[in-house]
Amino acid sequence: MERAVSEKSSLINTINLISSKFLMPVMAVLFICTNTVFNKWIGERAETLENLIAIIILLVVALNIFEKPKNNLMPWLKSNVLVIIYLIARVISLQQSGFDYSVIRTVFFEIFYLIGICSFTLTNRPKNNFYIKFFIYFELVMTSASLLLYYFMRIAAPGMEELLMKMTYLEKSGNAMLFSNPNTAGIMAGFSIVLAIICYNKNYFSKKFILVYGVYNVIALILFGCRSADVGVIAVILVLLLARKILKAERRKITTCVLCIVICTLIPVYALVAHSGESFEYTEYERVVNSLSTSRYTVWKECIITQKDDMLFGKGNLHLEQEARRELVANVDQNYYWRYVEASNLGPHNGYIGMISAAGWIGFALFAAILLQRIKRAKHLEKGSWYLMLIFIFVINCFESLFILNRFFTCFYMLLILETDLDEGGDSNPKEVS
């Protein structure tokens, strides 16, 4: 009997090891590659592989819980009450969408984000951290290749343009041709600058390499022209300076404060839309805000107007949200209100507004509560500078829709950081419930 129990425990440990050392790193690679030229070349096969790995990882989580249900199930349920309530709310969104297949896919990956990325699948990781090193080398190669190809074509080989138009995103992304759009390239560059700040005193790389890497990405960010990433990096630097010179609070409290502040930026946006009404005419204030937000306000206004019909549980996902905005502007005078027609072809460009549109105010409030809870639990944030990456992600989500409703690498890393001490190689106890 004892031998059978020992063999079962050994098998589960082996499965956990495979999940943490192989499946999660592969998923990280897929998430990072999704918005690059690799997705253009591979197509739907990458998404199929992501789905398969996510299913396996969730099965590993279930296996750990039900190996000893008396010991594991109740602690897990108590620890994840907010997640369970959030997923119930999302099932209601799914039901209201008529069980739309695209919503099913969205909710499935929300389950992976909130349950799959946890201590069960992040234990026994190697200390020479794969997640950090792969991102740095990958980003360095991709941004360098994009810039070199673009300027070489412009200066020395204009005949390459036709080939690059077919093989890359040149037409849409310009000098960020190996990325699906310039903002993705800029976000990766901004993410890398913050990563360089975090890793400067670590032993992953030499200080000279990290310094050069950081400076290089400052130049890359300028060339790509992503203002949301600019704001994110500036916010990180300001918080870092304030934390060292003025603020004496815990880093978790600083992170919580920043999250609350960025959520509160919704107040003036919603107030401005409420004041102007549903008119497509701009007031003087709206013109100013639209200019300062590089025309993002137009998208935000569309989103807010279409939210009124599904305020509690949302449209279901960002795809249906965008369809609702297209219906909104379908009959407008395109010659006069062209900005609204163009905006309806874009994503929400605000993760918080997008979350409200797709998951409703209930889903948004629950997800915000989950983030606040996980920040509070993440005691490892006090030991290093990883809280700066969370701040970067929270800030850029004011301008880009990169939260849990998208398969974007920033959300993956956000939950990875909240669940794991990246400097220590994970929890040594694979049975601990997150």
N, C-alpha and C positions, 0 to 999 in steps of 0.2 A: 504493500500500500504506500509506504513512504517512498519507495523507489519510483512508483508511478507518479506521485505528487512531485518528486524531484525532477523527473523527466519532463513533466508538463511545465513546470516553472522554467526549466532550462530552454524549452521550446519557445515559450513566451518571451524570454530574455533575448533569444536569437532573433525573433520577429521584431522586437523593439529595436534591436541593434541595426537590422536591415532598414527599418523605417527611418531611423534617425541618421544613419550614415550614408544611405543611398537615396531613398525615396524623397525625403525632404530637400536634400541638396539638388536633386534633379528637378523638383518642383520649383525651387528658387531660380534655377537656370531658365526654365520655361517661362516663368513670370517676367524675368528680365528681358528675354528675347522676344516676347510677344509683340512689343511695339517697335521692333526693329525690322530690318530687311529680311531677317530669317523667317519671319511670319509670312512675308510676301512669297518667299520661295517654298516654304513648307505647307502653308495654308492650313486647312482644317485638321490636318494630322496632328499638329501641335495641341490643338484644343482637345482632340480625342485622347491624347496621351495625358493631358492635365486631368481630364475627367476620370480616367482609369486610376491614376495615382491617387487622386483625392478620395475615390471610393476605397482603395486599399488602406489608406491612412485612417479613414474613419472607421473601417473594420478593425484596425489595430487598436484604436481607442476603445471601441466596444469590447474587444477581447480582453483588454486590461481591466475594464470596469467589471465585466461579468466573470472574470476568473475567480474572484472572491466577492460575489455581490453583497454579502452581509457586511463586509469590511469597506468596500469601495463605492457601492452604489449611492447610499445615502449621503456620504461626504461629498461625492461628485455633484449630486442634485442640489445640495445646500450651497455649494460653491458656485453653481451655474444657474441659480434661480432666474437672474435677469436675462441670461442667454435664452433659457427655455421660454420665458414670457415673450421675449423679442421674436423668437421663431414662431410662436403661436400667432403673434400679430402679423408676421409675414405670410403665414398660411392663410390668414383671413384675406390679405392682399391678393394672394394667389387665387383664392376662391372667387373674389370679386372680379378678377381678370378673366374668369371663365377657364381657369387652369391653362392659361396661355403657356405654350412650351418655352418661350423665351424667359418667362417669369420663373418657371420650374428650374431652368438652368441657373438663373441668378440666385434663387433661394438655396439651391444645392451648394453653390460656392460660398454663400454666406455661412452655411453650416460648416464647410471646410475651414473658413477663416476663424470662426468663433470656437469651434470644437476641435478641429484637426490640428491646429497650431497650438499645442499645449504640451505639458510636461511628458505625456506619454510618448510623443514622437520627437522630442527634442533632447532626450537623455543620451549620455555616453557619446557626445559629439567630440571630435578631435579638437584639441586646444589650438592648433594652428588653424584658425577659423576659416573654413571654406567660404562662408557667406560673405565675409569681408573681402578676402583675397580675390575670389572670382569676380565680384562686382568691380573692384578696382582695375584689374587687368582687362576685363571685358570692355568697360567704359573707355579706358585709355585707348584700346585698339579701335573701337568703333568710332569714337569722336575724331581720333587722328586720321583714320582712313576716310571718313566723310569730308573733313576739311582738305586733306591732301588731294583727294580725287576732284573735289569741286574746283579748287584754285588751279590745279594742274590743267583741268579741262578748259577753264576760262583763259588761262595764260598761254598754254603751250599746245593743247590738243582739242580745239573746238569740235573736231570730227567725232569725238567720243560722246558727244551729247546725246545722239540718237540711241546708242547702246545703253548709256546710263539711264535714259528715260525709261527703257524697258526693264532694266535689271534692278533699279533702285526707286526711291521716292523723290527723285530729282525735281520733277515737275511741281510737286506739292511742298517739298521741304527745302529746296535750294541747297545751301551749304551743309544742311543736316540730312543729306540724301539717304543715309543708311538708317534713318529713323523715320517712323510713320508720319511725324510732323515736327517742326522746329521746337515746339514746346516740350515734347518728349526729350529731345536732345538737351534742351536747356535745363529741364528738371534733373536729368541724369548728371549734368555738369554741376548744378547747384548741390545735389545730393552728395556728389564727390567732394566738393569744397568742404561741406560739413563733416564728411567722413574723414577728410584730411585733418581737420581740427581735432576730431575725436581721437584719431590714431597717432597724432604727433608724438606723444610720449609713450606709446605702446611699443612692444617688441616685435610687431608683425613685420615692419619694414624699417629701414634706416630713416633717421630724421631728414637727411638730405633728399631721399626719394620722395617722402611725404610732402616736404616743402615744395619741391619741384612739381609734384603732382597737383598740389593745391593751386599753385600759381598758374600752371597750365590750364586748369579748369576755370579759373577766373577769366583768362583770355578766351577760352572756348565759350563760356557763358555770354561774354560780351558779343562775340561773333554770331552766336545763335539768336541773340536778342529776345530771350524769354523773360518778360518782366515779372511774371509770377515767381519764378525762381530767384530773380534779383531781390524781390521783397522778402522771400523766405530766408535767403542768406543774410540780408541786412538785419532781419529780426533775430536770427541766431547770434550774430555778432553783438547786437545791442544787449540781448539777454546775458550773453557770456560776460560782457564788460560790467553790467549791472550786478550780476551774481558775484563777481570777484571784488568789486569796489564798494557796492552799496548794500545789495540784498544779502541777508543772513539766513534766509529761510531754507528749508530743505528743498532739494532739487525736485522732489515729487510735488511739493506745494507750488513751486515755480511753474512746473509743467501743467498742473491743474489750473493755475491762474491764467496761463496763456490760452489753454483750451476754452475756458469760460469767456475770456476776452474776445476770441475769434468768433465764438458762437454769438456773442452780443453784437457783433458787427451786422447781424441780420436785422437788428431792430431798426436802424435808420433806413435800410433798403426796403423793408416791408412798409415802414411808415411813409416813405416817399411814394411807393406804388399806391398805397391806400389814399394818400392825399391827391394824387393825380388821377385816380380812378382807372378804368379800363380803356381810357382813350388812347389811341395810337399817336395823338399829338403829344409832343414833348413840352413840358413846362421849362422855364428857365433853369430851375435846379436840376431837372433831369438831364438837360443838355450838358451841364457841368459835370455831373456824376458819370454820364456816359463817356465823356471825353477822358476823365481821370481813370476810368476803368477800362480804357482802350476798347470801348463799345460792348463790354461785357454786360453792362446794365440792360441793354436791349434784351439779351437772352434771359437775364434774371427776371425782368418784368414779364416776359412771356410765361416763364415757369410759374411765377406767383399767381398770375391770372388764371392759368389752367389748374392750379391746385384747389380752387374753391369747390370743385365737384367731388373731390376725393381727399378731403382734408385729414381724416382720421387715419386711413390705411394706405393712401397713395394710389398711384396708377399700377404699381406692381414692379416695374423696373424702368430704367432710363430709356429703353427702346419705345415702350408705350407712352412714356412721358413726352418723348420727341414727336410721336405721332399726334398726340393731343395738341401740341403747339403748331404743328403743320395744319391741322384742322382749323385752329384758331385764326390763322392768317390766310387761309385758302381763298377767301373772298375779298381781301383788301385790295386797294389800288396799288399794284406793284410799282408803278412809276413814282408814286408819292411816298409809300411806306415800304420801300424796297429793303430798308434795314431789317424790318421784322421778318420778311421772307427769307433773307439770308441767314438771320439768326436762328430760324427754325431748323436749319440744316446742321446746326452745331449742338454739341452737348451743353449741359447746364453751365459749365465753366464756374461752378461753385459747388464743392462737395456737400456743403450743408443744405443749400437750397435744393440740390439734386436729390439728397436723401429725403427731404420732406416731400418732394414731388413723387418719388417712387415708393417710399415706405410710409408716408403720412407723418403727421405730427406725433402720433403714438410711437411709430417705429423710430423716428428721429430721437425722441426723448429717451427711449429705452437704449438706443445705441450710444447716445451721449453718456447715459448712466453706466453702461458697460465699460466705456473708456475710462471714466472717472474711477470706477471700482478697480480696474486693472492697474491704473496708475498708482492708486493707494496701496495695492498689494505688491507692487514691483519694488521691493526693498533694495534690489540690486542697482536701481537707478541712482542711489546715493553714492555709490562707489566710483563712478566714472563720469563720462560726459555724454553718455548715450541719450540722456534726456534732451540734448540739443537736436538730435535727429527727429525726435517726436515733435519738437517745436517747429522745425522746418516743415514737416509734413502737415501739421495743423494749420500753419500759415498759408502754404501754397494751396490748401484746399479752399481757401477763400476765393481763389481765382481759377482753379481747375477742379474738375470732378474726378477725384482719385480715391474715393473712400471705398467702403466695403461692397458697393454695388458694381465695381469694376475689377477686372483681373489685371490690376496694375501693380508693379513691383513695390511702390511706396506703401500700399496698404499691407502687403505681405510682410515687409520689413517692420512696419509699425507694430503689428501684432507679435512678430518674432521678438522684437526688443522688449515689449511689455511682458512676454511670457518667459524670457530666457536671459540669463546673464551671459552676454556674448564674450565677455572677457574671461570667463571661468570654464567654458566648455560644457555648461549644462548641469543639471541636477544629477547627482550620483545615484539617486534612488528611483529606478524606473517605475516603481509602484505608487509613488506619491500622486495623489489626486490634485489637479490644478484647481 
